[in-house]
Amino acid sequence: MHTRKIIRIVLGLAVLFTPGLSFAATYKGQTLDGQVLPATALSENKTKTYDLTVMFQGTDAIVTFHDGRTLTLSMETETITDPHHLRVYNYDKNTYWDIDVVGLN
């Protein structure tokens, strides 16, 4: 019995201190990480809406424009509550973007 407790503690500490451990982006309990999804996006600095794709990786939303350019935008949390009004941040340009992930309801 004592050995099981030690094993649980060691495994718990191993998970806690594993570098690069991240959580997946989820919507309604389903993992979205790695999926390429169609979306539209609007930058707070522009008045134009962009058609693009988005791929989630933890708190990152990696958007790819039709010309091949990519931006890595940051979400506040891995849990997406409203895919049609997803507010993300571009640390390189200090701007917010609003993303509407098409096809997620």
N, C-alpha and C positions, 0 to 999 in steps of 0.2 A: 504494500500500500504506500509506503514511504517513497519507494522508487518511482511510482507513477506520478506522485506530486512533484518530484524533482524533474522528471521528464517534461511535465506540463510547463513548469517554470522556465526551463531551458528553451523549449520550443516557443513559448510566448515571448521571451527576450530575443530570440533569433528573428522572429517576425517583426518585432518592434524596431530592431536595429538593422534590418536589411536595407542597404542603400538602394535607392531607385524604386522602392516599393510605392506604387501608386494605385489609385482606385479608378475604376472605369467610369466613363460618363454613362449615365442611365436615364431612361425615360420610362415611366410607369413600371419600374422594376426590371426593365430589359436593358442589357448592355448595348451601347451604340458604338463603342470603341472600334476603330478600324473600318467601319462602314462608310462608304462614300455616298452621300445623300445630296439630291438637288436642293438648292436653296436660293433665296434672294437676300441681298444685304444692302443696307443703307448706312453710309458713314455720316457722322454728325457734321463733318466738314463739307460734305457734298450734298447736292440735291438730287443726284442720280441714283437710281436703284440698279444694282448689278445682279445679273444672273450668274450663278457660280455653283460650285459643289463645296460641301463641307465634310470634313472627316474629324471625328472627335477622338481625342486621346487624353483621358483623364480630364483635367480642367482646361486643356487646350482645344481650340476649334481651329483646324487648319483649313483655310478657304483657298480654293483654286479658281482663278478667273479663267475665262475662255481662251485668253491669250497665253495661258500657262503660268502667269505670275501667281505666287502664293503668299499668303500672310498667315502668321500664327497669332491668333487672338486668344485672350484668356477669359475664362468664365470664373465667377466667384466660387462656384461649387460644382462638383461632378453631377449633381442631380438637376436634370432639366425639368422644370415644372410646366413651362409653356413654350413649345418649340416654335410657335409663330411669333413670339416676342422675346427672343433670346438676346439679352444685352451682354456684349463682350467688349473687351478692352484691348487696344493695340498699344503696348508699352513703348514700341519704337517711335510712334508718332503722337503718343499721349492723346488718343482719340477713342471715343466709343463708337461701336457699330451695333446696329440692330439686325439680327438675322431671323429670317422666316424659313424654317426647314419644311420644304414641301413634302407632303405625303405622310407626315406624322400627325396623328390626331389624338 
